[in-house]
Amino acid sequence: MNTSEKLKAINNLLLQKAFFVNYENVSEHLSEMYDLEKYSKRAFYRDINGLKVAIGLRYPTLEDELGPLLKFNKYKNRYTYVRDDISAYPSLSEKELNQIASIIEFNRHLFAGGTGEGLVNKLRAISLENNLTNHNEIIPWPSIQLIKDGKRAGSENLEKLIEYISSKKTIQLNHKGLSETSQSKNLIGLPLMIKEYNNGWFTGWYLLFYEIPASSQTARPNINDFRLLALDRIESIKPFKTSTKILYGKNFDPSKYFTNCFGIIRNNLSNPDLKPERISIKLEANNWIKSYLEKYPIHITQSIQTLDENTNESILELDLEVNQELEGFLLRHTDQLTVLHPEILRKNLILKMEKAISNYAALNT
């Protein structure tokens, strides 16, 4: 374990209010967590001085105002930073985590699909773990396991696209379809919004895009003319200056593109006369799915009506396009619910279940 790693480890301990940073505790922690067998008092004080220099370099004005930013409390026998919102290395203190969580929570309307709430919960969990960690109860595994968001395919284009969307700039991009035989296409148009979707096979980020008709003097973006492009299939993006005048309608809102979609697929792009269906689904009695749907609605048009208080039998109603994404969801939970209407959806599900039963039955012959 080199000096830089030790300083960062001690810095992280200083950010935990429940951990008393002194030689004995730090020595025990480094021995248990990093198998550091020999750690002398001299090395500890040298590391403390190193942290004092590092934090002073990060906050020179604050150090001029308050003096040393890392101090020793003789009464409590511990080193602490003079403020709980500073750190010798780039990191987030408990106060900063809670501040960010509060800001996201206050502006949750800016996030789609519950993303804001998910971020709030993650930040609160990290803060809670840091706050509750006690030096004599540290375990060698994380007490909270969070999904690592990581980089999505195509994420290298995300920052540029958000900038172009926000400034309403037209762009030129090259997009290649998923098939091996697909040809790369050069498209000129207006990026409108980013849609993240991770339900089923259609996983990742998508760009809602309005292609500007060639040689047109004016363009009026219409929801039925939008295209959905997977970010990981975009090969290049650059701004493009066009002479076409773009006229937005008074109530122009690209997000309405997804109003009657279960996920991202819209069948009525190729069939404009196709309207969303009123879908009625019976939720079988005494099962878990009703309470789950009440807590995690699958669509904004969802409503649930209880038919029998004793058995908890209910009717789920939605206004959606009937497509393969919706069918996939219903098939996954077919033992918990029964489609009553429309008839075409019920027949499609029956055909697929009969096919599945036939396939399994063939294995036993």
C-alpha positions as CSV (number, residue, x, y, z in Angstrom):
1,M,0.0,0.0,0.0
2,N,1.7,3.2,-1.2
3,T,1.5,6.6,0.6
4,S,-1.1,8.0,-1.8
5,E,-3.4,5.0,-1.1
6,K,-3.0,5.4,2.6
7,L,-3.8,9.1,2.5
8,K,-7.0,8.5,0.6
9,A,-8.0,5.7,2.9
10,I,-7.5,7.9,6.0
11,N,-9.3,10.8,4.2
12,N,-12.3,8.5,3.7
13,L,-12.2,7.6,7.4
14,L,-12.2,11.3,8.3
15,L,-15.4,11.7,6.3
16,Q,-17.2,9.1,8.4
17,K,-18.5,10.9,11.6
18,A,-18.7,7.6,13.5
19,F,-15.0,6.7,13.0
20,F,-12.6,8.2,15.5
21,V,-9.4,8.9,13.5
22,N,-6.4,8.2,15.8
23,Y,-3.3,6.1,15.5
24,E,-4.8,3.0,17.2
25,N,-8.0,2.9,15.1
26,V,-6.4,3.7,11.8
27,S,-3.7,1.1,12.4
28,E,-6.3,-1.5,13.2
29,H,-8.3,-0.5,10.1
30,L,-5.4,-0.6,7.7
31,S,-4.4,-4.0,9.1
32,E,-7.9,-5.5,8.7
33,M,-8.8,-4.0,5.4
34,Y,-5.5,-3.8,3.6
35,D,-3.4,-6.4,5.4
36,L,-0.9,-3.7,6.3
37,E,1.1,-5.5,9.0
38,K,3.5,-2.7,10.2
39,Y,2.2,0.8,10.6
40,S,4.1,2.9,13.1
41,K,3.0,6.0,14.9
42,R,5.7,7.9,13.0
43,A,4.2,6.8,9.7
44,F,0.7,7.8,11.0
45,Y,1.8,11.4,11.9
46,R,3.6,11.7,8.6
47,D,0.4,10.8,6.8
48,I,-1.6,13.2,8.9
49,N,0.8,16.0,7.9
50,G,0.4,14.9,4.3
51,L,-3.3,15.3,4.6
52,K,-2.9,18.7,6.1
53,V,-0.8,19.8,3.2
54,A,-3.3,18.2,0.7
55,I,-6.4,19.8,2.1
56,G,-4.6,23.1,2.5
57,L,-3.8,23.1,-1.3
58,R,-7.5,22.3,-2.1
59,Y,-8.9,25.1,0.1
60,P,-6.2,27.8,0.4
61,T,-8.7,30.6,1.0
62,L,-10.5,28.6,3.7
63,E,-7.2,27.8,5.4
64,D,-6.2,31.5,5.4
65,E,-9.6,32.2,7.1
66,L,-9.8,29.3,9.6
67,G,-6.2,28.2,10.0
68,P,-5.3,24.4,9.9
69,L,-8.2,22.5,8.4
70,L,-7.3,19.2,10.0
71,K,-7.1,19.4,13.8
72,F,-6.7,17.0,16.8
73,N,-9.3,17.0,19.5
74,K,-7.5,16.0,22.8
75,Y,-10.8,15.5,24.7
76,K,-12.2,13.0,22.0
77,N,-8.8,11.7,21.0
78,R,-9.5,12.0,17.3
79,Y,-8.5,14.0,14.2
80,T,-11.3,15.8,12.4
81,Y,-11.7,18.3,9.6
82,V,-12.9,21.7,10.8
83,R,-15.9,21.4,8.5
84,D,-17.9,18.4,7.4
85,D,-18.2,19.5,3.8
86,I,-14.5,19.4,2.9
87,S,-12.1,16.6,1.8
88,A,-8.4,16.4,0.9
89,Y,-9.4,14.4,-2.2
90,P,-12.3,14.7,-4.6
91,S,-15.2,12.9,-2.9
92,L,-18.6,13.6,-1.4
93,S,-19.1,14.2,2.3
94,E,-22.3,13.2,4.1
95,K,-23.5,16.8,4.0
96,E,-22.8,17.0,0.3
97,L,-24.5,13.7,-0.4
98,N,-27.6,14.9,1.4
99,Q,-27.5,18.3,-0.2
100,I,-27.4,16.7,-3.7
101,A,-30.2,14.2,-2.7
102,S,-32.3,17.1,-1.5
103,I,-31.8,19.1,-4.7
104,I,-32.7,16.1,-6.9
105,E,-35.7,15.4,-4.7
106,F,-36.9,19.0,-5.0
107,N,-36.5,18.9,-8.8
108,R,-37.8,15.3,-9.3
109,H,-40.1,16.6,-12.0
110,L,-37.0,17.0,-14.3
111,F,-36.4,13.3,-14.2
112,A,-38.4,10.7,-16.2
113,G,-39.6,7.2,-15.1
114,G,-38.7,7.6,-11.4
115,T,-35.0,8.2,-12.1
116,G,-34.9,11.1,-9.6
117,E,-36.3,9.0,-6.8
118,G,-33.7,6.2,-7.6
119,L,-30.9,8.7,-7.4
120,V,-32.2,10.1,-4.1
121,N,-32.4,6.6,-2.6
122,K,-28.9,5.8,-3.7
123,L,-27.4,9.0,-2.3
124,R,-29.4,8.6,1.0
125,A,-28.2,5.0,1.3
126,I,-24.5,6.0,0.8
127,S,-24.9,8.7,3.4
128,L,-26.6,6.4,5.8
129,E,-23.9,3.8,5.4
130,N,-21.1,6.3,6.0
131,N,-22.9,7.8,9.0
132,L,-23.6,4.4,10.7
133,T,-20.2,2.9,10.1
134,N,-18.4,2.4,13.5
135,H,-14.7,1.7,13.6
136,N,-15.1,-1.5,15.7
137,E,-17.9,-2.8,13.5
138,I,-16.4,-2.4,10.1
139,I,-17.0,-5.5,7.9
140,P,-14.9,-6.5,4.9
141,W,-17.8,-6.4,2.5
142,P,-20.2,-3.5,1.5
143,S,-23.4,-3.4,3.6
144,I,-25.2,-1.8,0.7
145,Q,-25.0,-3.1,-2.9
146,L,-26.0,-0.6,-5.5
147,I,-26.4,-1.2,-9.2
148,K,-23.4,0.2,-11.0
149,D,-24.8,2.5,-13.7
150,G,-21.6,2.6,-15.6
151,K,-21.3,3.7,-19.2
152,R,-24.1,2.8,-21.7
153,A,-23.3,2.0,-25.3
154,G,-23.3,5.2,-27.2
155,S,-22.8,7.3,-24.1
156,E,-19.9,9.1,-25.7
157,N,-22.4,11.0,-27.8
158,L,-24.7,11.9,-24.8
159,E,-23.1,15.2,-23.7
160,K,-23.0,16.6,-27.3
161,L,-26.6,15.6,-27.9
162,I,-27.9,17.1,-24.7
163,E,-26.2,20.4,-25.7
164,Y,-27.7,20.3,-29.2
165,I,-31.2,19.4,-27.8
166,S,-31.1,22.2,-25.3
167,S,-30.0,24.8,-27.9
168,K,-32.4,23.5,-30.6
169,K,-29.5,23.1,-33.0
170,T,-29.8,21.0,-36.2
171,I,-27.2,18.3,-36.6
172,Q,-25.9,15.9,-39.2
173,L,-25.4,12.3,-38.1
174,N,-24.5,8.9,-39.5
175,H,-26.6,6.1,-38.3
176,K,-26.3,2.3,-39.0
177,G,-29.0,-0.2,-38.4
178,L,-28.6,-3.3,-36.2
179,S,-28.5,-5.7,-39.1
180,E,-25.1,-6.7,-40.5
181,T,-26.3,-5.8,-44.0
182,S,-27.5,-2.4,-42.9
183,Q,-26.0,0.6,-44.7
184,S,-24.9,3.7,-42.8
185,K,-27.3,6.6,-43.5
186,N,-26.5,10.3,-43.4
187,L,-29.4,12.1,-41.6
188,I,-29.9,15.9,-41.1
189,G,-32.4,17.0,-38.6
190,L,-33.3,18.1,-35.1
191,P,-32.5,16.1,-32.0
192,L,-35.4,16.3,-29.6
193,M,-34.9,14.2,-26.5
194,I,-33.0,11.2,-25.0
195,K,-35.1,8.2,-23.9
196,E,-33.5,5.6,-21.7
197,Y,-35.2,2.2,-21.8
198,N,-34.2,-1.1,-20.3
199,N,-37.2,-3.4,-20.5
200,G,-36.7,-6.5,-22.7
201,W,-34.3,-6.6,-25.6
202,F,-34.5,-3.0,-26.5
203,T,-32.0,-1.8,-23.9
204,G,-30.1,1.4,-23.8
205,W,-30.4,5.0,-24.8
206,Y,-32.4,6.3,-27.8
207,L,-32.5,9.6,-29.6
208,L,-35.9,11.0,-30.6
209,F,-35.1,12.7,-33.9
210,Y,-36.9,14.8,-36.5
211,E,-35.4,14.5,-40.0
212,I,-35.7,17.7,-41.9
213,P,-37.1,17.2,-45.4
214,A,-34.5,17.8,-48.1
215,S,-34.7,21.2,-49.8
216,S,-37.6,22.4,-47.6
217,Q,-37.7,26.1,-46.8
218,T,-39.8,25.5,-43.7
219,A,-40.4,22.5,-41.4
220,R,-43.1,21.9,-38.8
221,P,-42.0,19.0,-36.6
222,N,-44.9,16.6,-36.0
223,I,-44.9,13.7,-33.5
224,N,-45.9,11.2,-36.2
225,D,-42.8,12.1,-38.2
226,F,-40.3,11.5,-35.5
227,R,-37.7,8.7,-35.6
228,L,-36.1,6.7,-32.8
229,L,-32.4,6.1,-33.2
230,A,-30.3,3.9,-30.9
231,L,-27.3,5.9,-29.6
232,D,-25.0,3.0,-29.9
233,R,-25.7,2.9,-33.7
234,I,-24.8,6.5,-34.2
235,E,-21.3,6.6,-35.8
236,S,-20.8,10.4,-35.9
237,I,-22.5,13.6,-35.0
238,K,-21.7,17.2,-35.9
239,P,-23.6,20.5,-36.0
240,F,-25.2,21.4,-39.3
241,K,-26.3,24.9,-40.4
242,T,-29.5,24.7,-42.3
243,S,-31.5,27.4,-44.1
244,T,-34.7,25.6,-43.3
245,K,-36.9,27.6,-40.9
246,I,-38.2,25.4,-38.2
247,L,-41.7,26.3,-36.9
248,Y,-42.8,24.8,-33.6
249,G,-46.5,24.4,-32.8
250,K,-47.8,26.2,-29.7
251,N,-48.1,23.0,-27.7
252,F,-45.1,21.2,-29.2
253,D,-44.0,18.5,-26.8
254,P,-41.8,15.6,-28.1
255,S,-42.3,13.5,-25.0
256,K,-45.9,12.9,-26.1
257,Y,-44.4,10.6,-28.7
258,F,-44.3,7.9,-26.0
259,T,-47.8,8.7,-24.5
260,N,-49.4,5.4,-25.5
261,C,-46.3,3.2,-25.6
262,F,-45.7,0.5,-23.1
263,G,-42.0,0.9,-23.9
264,I,-40.5,2.6,-27.0
265,I,-42.1,0.9,-30.0
266,R,-44.9,2.8,-31.8
267,N,-46.8,0.7,-34.4
268,N,-48.9,3.6,-35.6
269,L,-45.9,5.2,-37.2
270,S,-46.4,2.9,-40.2
271,N,-50.2,2.8,-39.6
272,P,-51.4,6.3,-38.6
273,D,-55.0,5.0,-38.2
274,L,-54.0,2.7,-35.5
275,K,-55.3,4.0,-32.2
276,P,-54.5,3.0,-28.6
277,E,-56.8,0.4,-27.2
278,R,-58.6,0.4,-23.9
279,I,-57.1,-2.7,-22.3
280,S,-58.8,-4.5,-19.4
281,I,-57.0,-7.1,-17.4
282,K,-58.3,-9.1,-14.5
283,L,-55.8,-9.4,-11.6
284,E,-56.3,-12.9,-10.1
285,A,-57.4,-13.1,-6.5
286,N,-55.0,-13.2,-3.6
287,N,-51.8,-12.5,-5.5
288,W,-49.0,-10.0,-5.1
289,I,-49.3,-8.1,-8.4
290,K,-52.0,-5.6,-7.4
291,S,-50.0,-4.1,-4.6
292,Y,-46.9,-4.1,-6.8
293,L,-48.7,-2.3,-9.6
294,E,-50.1,0.2,-7.2
295,K,-46.6,1.1,-6.0
296,Y,-44.9,0.8,-9.4
297,P,-47.4,1.7,-12.1
298,I,-46.5,0.5,-15.6
299,H,-48.1,3.4,-17.4
300,I,-49.5,6.8,-16.7
301,T,-53.0,5.7,-17.9
302,Q,-53.2,2.9,-15.4
303,S,-56.2,2.5,-13.1
304,I,-57.1,-0.3,-10.8
305,Q,-60.6,-1.1,-9.6
306,T,-61.2,-3.6,-6.9
307,L,-64.1,-6.0,-7.6
308,D,-64.1,-8.1,-4.5
309,E,-62.6,-6.8,-1.2
310,N,-62.5,-10.3,0.3
311,T,-60.5,-12.0,-2.5
312,N,-58.7,-8.8,-3.7
313,E,-59.9,-9.6,-7.2
314,S,-59.4,-6.4,-9.4
315,I,-59.5,-5.0,-12.9
316,L,-56.5,-3.2,-14.3
317,E,-57.2,-0.8,-17.2
318,L,-54.8,0.9,-19.5
319,D,-54.8,2.9,-22.7
320,L,-52.0,1.5,-24.9
321,E,-51.0,0.4,-28.3
322,V,-51.1,-3.4,-28.6
323,N,-47.6,-4.5,-29.5
324,Q,-44.9,-7.1,-28.8
325,E,-43.6,-5.2,-25.8
326,L,-46.9,-5.2,-24.0
327,E,-47.5,-8.9,-25.0
328,G,-44.1,-9.7,-23.5
329,F,-44.9,-8.1,-20.2
330,L,-48.3,-9.9,-20.0
331,L,-46.8,-13.3,-20.9
332,R,-44.2,-12.9,-18.1
333,H,-47.0,-12.6,-15.6
334,T,-49.6,-14.7,-17.3
335,D,-50.3,-16.7,-14.1
336,Q,-51.2,-13.6,-12.2
337,L,-53.5,-11.8,-14.7
338,T,-56.0,-12.5,-17.4
339,V,-56.6,-10.2,-20.4
340,L,-60.4,-9.5,-20.9
341,H,-60.2,-6.9,-23.7
342,P,-59.4,-6.3,-26.5
343,E,-60.0,-9.7,-28.1
344,I,-57.1,-9.5,-30.5
345,L,-54.7,-9.1,-27.6
346,R,-56.2,-12.1,-25.8
347,K,-56.0,-14.2,-29.0
348,N,-52.4,-13.3,-29.6
349,L,-51.5,-14.3,-26.1
350,I,-53.4,-17.6,-26.4
351,L,-51.6,-18.5,-29.7
352,K,-48.2,-17.8,-28.1
353,M,-49.0,-19.8,-25.0
354,E,-50.3,-22.7,-27.1
355,K,-47.1,-22.6,-29.2
356,A,-45.0,-22.7,-26.0
357,I,-47.0,-25.6,-24.6
358,S,-46.5,-27.5,-27.9
359,N,-42.8,-26.9,-27.8
360,Y,-42.5,-28.2,-24.3
361,A,-44.8,-31.1,-24.9
362,A,-42.6,-32.2,-27.9
363,L,-39.7,-32.6,-25.5
364,N,-41.6,-35.3,-23.6
365,T,-42.5,-37.4,-26.6
